Amino acid sequence: LPAGVKAEDLGKLFSNEGISCDIADNESIKTGTIINITEGESVVYSAIIVLNGDVNGDGLVSTADCAALQGILMGDVTKTHILYAADVNGDGMQSTTDYKKLKLVIKNKTQEGA
């Protein structure tokens, strides 16, 4: 999912009759957000959301994620969803290549906003 996705947007994907997503509509989706898909009163699916590049789990892709990715490269993090978010280039590993790509993504976002 792209950074900045709101729960209400995600909830629209599950708008079938009797199926819902149990997240507050105004909450931003971020790495580590847990969603439960329910049918009636029963949870039929539960998932942890991963946003590519949102390594620190704040819902944004920023320089703070670079610092978090450095920690991963030093062996500081073992939570699976954080490791997936740190795999910025999608090759299944966390490496300096991911760090370089993340810095490039942030640089491009900064230039677009200027």
Phi, psi and omega in degrees: 000145177284150177299147178093359179292133178265156181302322181297326178293317178294320180300329179296335177291338184243045185266015177295155181302123177086355180247133180216165178249129189267046180243145180296137185301331183265001181280135175283141176278135180216164177303128181100348177297131178259128176242145174241129174264124183243149172235109188067235180263356186260137173281121181257343179201138177230139182215152172258125182283141175233124174255121181304123179092343178275070188288327181269358173076027179262000179088359180239160171249111187212182179298335176298329178289328176298316179297319178295321178294323175301319178298320178297317180295337177271359177090018185278344187236137178233358179293126186302315183295328177290320178296321176297317180296330181280347178276071188297324182269358173074023181267004178088003180225161174253124184210179177296336176297319177296319179299313180297318180294319179298316178299321179295317178300315180295318179299315180296320178297320181294319180292324179293325182279347183281000000 
